[in-house]
């Protein structure tokens, strides 16, 4: 899967900055994750990242306003690169596949360290919460939309004619999957293995069926 690039940089006047180098961006985001694992959030500096990436500090400042934005984009790139929805032939099997991918991603030291750091910082930084929502949450909801579209095409789920209701259902599915897997791996520190993923997917698919019956679709 080709990762989506981080948001384009802007000058103070709102104009788009210099053309970005994909190679430089990859080096910077990789260096950011490496530094986070080694140094932790508190000791991470843009100067250290620049040195590791082999670029000038001004290169970072042209792309990111500060450490918060840089770390969010470093996490977002990992999600873009390592999460996709496998087509296993059924909604339950598809959910099992993406849950296992997500859990494996969260077990990586760079993902775990970066995600925990930005979530903690976002509790007192509304702009950071907005960036997390735009760069990670909203982008990864594409997996929910794709999975639902496949399931509807197979006849496993009914189509929702009300766009507002469909959007709310997609949000709920995303929140349930993300919340359960993050809690299991990062809070409870319990394994997400094939058995757990199978049980979770079965519970979620069963709940979606009950919701469909309740709405009369």
ABEGO torsion letter per residue (X at the ends): XBBBBBBBBBBAAGBBBBBBBAAAAAAAAAAAAAAAAAAEAAABBAAAAAAAAGBBAAAAAAABABAAAAAAAAAAAAAAAABBBBBAGBAAAAAAAAAAAAAAAAABAAAAAAAAAAAAAAAABAAAAAAAAAAAAAAAAAAAAAAAAAAAAAGABBBBABAAAAAAAAAAAAAAAAAAAAAAAAAAGBBBBAAAAAAAAAAAAAAAAAAAAAAGX
